[in-house]
Structures are given as C-alpha cells and as structure tokens.
C-alpha cells in the first residue's frame, strides 16, 4: 500500500478554527478501498469500514488514524461524523 496515491497535505477540520498565520497539521493521506482495513489485518478502534456502494457512488468519506483522532478531538470515537478537507477550496469529506 506504500507509494501509490499517497500525498502529504494539510488537514482542515470543519469544527476547528485556524488563524491566518498558522498552518493546519500536515499529514500523509492515502486513497483506500472498501475492506482495506480487514484486508490489512488491522482492527478498527471506532467507526466502520467504507463500503463499495459508497466508493462506487462517489460519496466523500474519510478514515483517520487513531493518533489523528486523538490529536484533533481527544478520542477516536469523537472523530466519527467529523468533516475534513485538504484545502479551504476543496469540498468537505
């Protein structure tokens, strides 16, 4: 899963305020497929995996690491339902 469709970018959270002179956190993100967590043998801490119907329907979904969830919202379960985007001009996911 390394090296393909991986990017470093800013992470803007809809419920966070970013001052003009600050840069939101930079994170590595990857495009994943349905059932990729189970395929990798990883256990979800909170939430659920993406479904093929969401991917085929081009529904904007995001899955975050436990570390990012704790950093931004305190607990993994608090990240459920939050919206993120890569830049101020991109749509929310």
N, C-alpha and C positions, 0 to 999 in steps of 0.2 A: 504494500500500500504506500510505500515511500516513493517520492519523486514524481508522481503523476498527479496533475491538478492540485498541487499544494502551493499555497501562497501565504506570505506574511502581509498582514494588513491591520489597520485599526479596527477596533471593535466598539461600535457605538450602541449603547443600550438605551431603549426608549425611556426608561424610567430614571435615567441618570442625566445630570446636567454637567456639561463640560465647558469650562471657562475658555475664552478665546485664546488665551496664552498657554493652554495645556494640550497635550496630545493624549487621546484615549489610549488604553492599553493596546500594544501590538501583539498579535497572536498568529500562530500558524494555523491555517484552516485547510480542510480537505473536503472535497466532494465525496460523499459516500453513497452507498446503495442500500436498499432495503435488506434487512437481516445481516448487515455487515458486522454488527456488534456480536451477534451469536456466532457468525462465521469465524470471527477472530478469537472466539472463546472468552470474550470479555463479559463481565457481569454489569448490568445497569445498576446504578445506585438509586436513581429516581427517574420517573417518567417511563417512556416506552420507545421501542424502535420505530423507525419510519416504515411505512407500508408502501408496497409497489403502487397501489392506487394513488397515493399522494405524489409519488415521483412521476408517474405517467400523466397525472392530472396537473403537473407543474405547480403544485401547491408549495408555497415557500415555507420550508421547515428548517429548523436548525437544531443541532445537538451539540451541547457544550461539555467540556471536561468537568470532572468533579472539582478540580482546582479553580477553574474559571468561575464556576458557580459559587464556590465558597468566597472567592475574592470579591465578586461583584454583589452577591446577595446574601452571603452569610452561611447558607446551607444549600445542598444540592436540590432539595425539594422546592426551595424558594425560587429557583430558576424556571420552574415549569410555568409555561404561559408567557414568559418574558419575550420581548421582541428585540432583535439585533439587526444591525446592518453594517456594511463595510465603509460607507462614507455618508455624509449628510445628504447627498443627492440620490442615493440608491434606495430602493423600496425596502420596507421592513420585512424581516423573515421571522 
